[in-house]
Amino acid sequence: MKKSKGINFEKLLHLCQAGSDFRKQLVTDGGVMFRFSIYMRHCPSAENAQVHIKRVKSFLPPLGQIGILTVTDKQFGTMELFTCRLLCPVKRTYPLWGALSFYRVFV
């Protein structure tokens, strides 16, 4: 008798839990949600950013797409953020010194 090729809900639940655990670890490591599925963490130096990048790599989930982007304070300062279709700048609440690391989370 052939097995059904339906969804393996146990495996799906395990993958969802792995993604949830990853996000919790990002927050524990100092990550803050910048936008939906985008987390950022302020690092005072490039060396400190490398330490946190190494740490994030150590707890990656088994599946998903994770990207890490490191930007300088100057680059972050030139970013334009809008909250609506009309050009409404977002009040900046992030520190403007050192390096920032962004974690794009797709799980």
Number of C-alpha atoms within 10 A of each C-alpha: 3 4 5 7 6 6 8 9 9 9 10 11 11 11 17 15 14 19 20 14 15 18 23 13 16 23 15 10 13 14 20 17 16 14 9 9 12 18 20 21 22 23 22 16 14 16 11 13 20 14 11 20 17 10 14 18 11 9 13 18 20 10 12 13 11 15 11 16 11 20 17 17 18 12 11 15 14 8 8 10 12 12 9 9 6 7 10 11 11 11 8 9 6 12 13 15 15 16 23 24 21 21 24 19 18 13 18
